[in-house]
Amino acid sequence: MEKEEKNLSDKPTKLHRTTMDELLAASDYSHSQPLEEREWIDAPVVGRELI
């Protein structure tokens, strides 16, 4: 049995920040939205939304 050595460090590793382009590229738009989600999207605004 071989043991794999790992280096321990007190320095934090840099996290990968996913961009909006990456999220959109990975999205699957071939399925229609469920009615519950469509109702939420089509709901009237309440006036405090940030754009």
Secondary structure by P-SEA (a helix, b strand, c coil): cbbbbbbbbccccbbbbbcaaaaaaaccccccccaaaaaaaaccccccccc
